[in-house]
């Protein structure tokens, strides 16, 4: 008789844990929404969609799309961020992380899931904003905030930023 009570208690406990984890995940739906974007959490990863997009409608109707773009650890609270297009992923990260990674004397931009760093008011920043990535670039893979790859137009700028930014 004690074994059956123990078994029932274990099953009840497991059911409560399952309900609690489901409630926790669904309660965060929309927590990371920003203007122009809807978010959903699935398997601990943050899916981002442009508001009203076909990709969002597909996700809601069918689940994860076959074609996915991922940026590990680059989202809010270090979450992995996923999207149906690289463009949507970059737009979301740029909208949510630009100010988060800016520090005194530096401006940051997220492009293709990588964090570009520039000194405030530099010619390199003006060039980047006007023309995009410079031909000469320096990269430090996984060394940035949330494990992001960090890029700069000079090794000096890259080193200064990384030594100043507190992870």
C-alpha positions in Angstrom: 0.0 0.0 0.0 2.8 2.4 0.8 4.3 1.8 -2.7 1.1 2.8 -4.4 0.9 6.0 -2.3 4.5 6.8 -3.2 3.9 6.2 -6.9 0.8 8.5 -6.8 2.8 11.2 -5.0 5.6 10.9 -7.5 3.2 11.2 -10.5 1.4 14.1 -8.8 4.7 15.9 -8.2 5.9 15.3 -11.8 2.5 16.7 -13.1 2.9 19.8 -11.0 6.5 20.4 -12.3 5.3 20.0 -15.9 2.5 22.5 -15.3 4.8 25.0 -13.7 7.3 24.9 -16.5 4.6 25.3 -19.1 3.1 28.2 -17.2 6.5 29.8 -16.9 7.3 29.5 -20.6 3.9 30.8 -21.8 3.8 33.6 -19.3 6.9 35.1 -21.0 5.2 35.2 -24.4 5.4 38.8 -25.5 7.8 39.9 -22.8 10.4 40.6 -25.4 8.1 42.2 -28.0 9.3 45.5 -29.2 7.7 48.0 -31.7 7.4 46.1 -35.0 8.3 42.7 -33.6 6.4 39.8 -32.0 8.3 37.2 -30.0 7.7 33.7 -28.9 9.7 31.3 -26.7 10.0 27.8 -27.7 12.4 25.3 -26.1 14.1 28.1 -24.2 14.9 30.0 -27.4 13.5 33.4 -28.4 11.8 33.4 -31.8 11.4 36.9 -33.4 9.1 37.8 -36.2 8.3 41.1 -37.8 4.7 42.1 -36.8 2.1 40.9 -39.3 4.6 38.9 -41.3 3.9 35.7 -43.2 6.6 34.0 -41.2 4.7 34.8 -37.9 1.5 33.4 -39.3 3.3 30.2 -40.5 4.9 29.8 -37.1 1.6 30.2 -35.3 -0.1 27.7 -37.6 2.6 25.1 -38.1 5.5 25.7 -35.7 9.2 26.1 -36.6 10.0 26.9 -40.3 12.4 24.6 -42.1 14.7 27.6 -42.9 16.0 29.2 -39.7 18.6 31.7 -38.7 20.1 31.5 -35.2 22.3 33.7 -33.1 23.4 31.9 -29.9 23.3 33.9 -26.7 22.8 37.3 -28.4 19.3 38.0 -27.2 17.9 39.5 -24.0 19.2 37.8 -20.9 21.7 35.9 -23.1 19.0 33.9 -24.8 19.5 32.3 -28.2 17.5 34.2 -30.8 16.0 32.6 -33.9 14.2 34.0 -36.9 12.9 32.9 -40.3 15.2 35.4 -42.0 18.6 36.8 -41.3 17.2 40.3 -42.0 14.5 40.0 -39.4 17.1 38.6 -36.9 19.5 41.5 -37.5 16.7 44.1 -37.3 15.5 42.7 -34.0 19.0 42.5 -32.5 19.8 46.0 -33.7 16.6 47.4 -32.2 17.2 45.7 -28.8 20.9 45.6 -28.3 22.4 48.7 -29.8 22.1 50.8 -26.6 22.8 47.8 -24.4 26.3 47.4 -25.9 27.2 51.1 -26.3 29.6 52.2 -23.7 31.3 55.6 -23.1 33.3 56.5 -26.2 31.8 53.7 -28.4 28.8 53.1 -30.6 27.8 49.6 -31.6 25.8 48.2 -34.5 24.6 44.6 -35.0 24.9 43.2 -38.5 24.6 39.6 -39.6 24.5 38.7 -35.9 27.9 40.3 -35.2 28.6 43.3 -33.1 30.4 46.1 -34.9 32.2 48.6 -32.6 33.2 52.1 -33.4 34.7 55.0 -31.5 32.2 57.8 -31.1 32.3 60.3 -34.0 34.9 58.3 -35.9 35.3 58.4 -39.7 34.9 54.6 -39.6 31.4 54.9 -38.0 30.4 57.5 -40.6 31.7 55.2 -43.4 29.8 52.2 -42.0 26.5 54.1 -41.7 26.9 55.4 -45.2 28.4 52.4 -47.1 28.3 49.3 -44.8 31.2 47.1 -43.8 34.7 48.4 -44.5 37.1 46.4 -46.6 39.6 46.2 -43.8 38.1 44.6 -40.7 39.3 43.0 -37.5 37.4 40.2 -35.7 37.3 38.6 -32.3 35.1 35.5 -32.4 32.9 35.0 -29.4 34.7 37.6 -27.2 31.9 40.1 -27.0 28.8 40.5 -24.8 26.7 37.4 -24.7 29.4 35.6 -26.6 28.9 37.6 -29.7 31.6 37.9 -32.4 32.9 41.5 -32.3 34.2 43.4 -35.3 35.9 46.7 -35.8 37.7 48.7 -38.5 40.9 48.7 -36.5 42.5 46.3 -34.0 43.1 49.2 -31.7 39.4 50.0 -31.5 38.5 46.4 -31.0 41.0 46.0 -28.2 39.9 49.2 -26.5 36.2 48.2 -26.6 36.8 44.7 -25.3 39.0 45.9 -22.5 36.4 48.4 -21.4 33.1 46.5 -21.9 32.1 44.6 -18.7 30.6 41.2 -19.7 
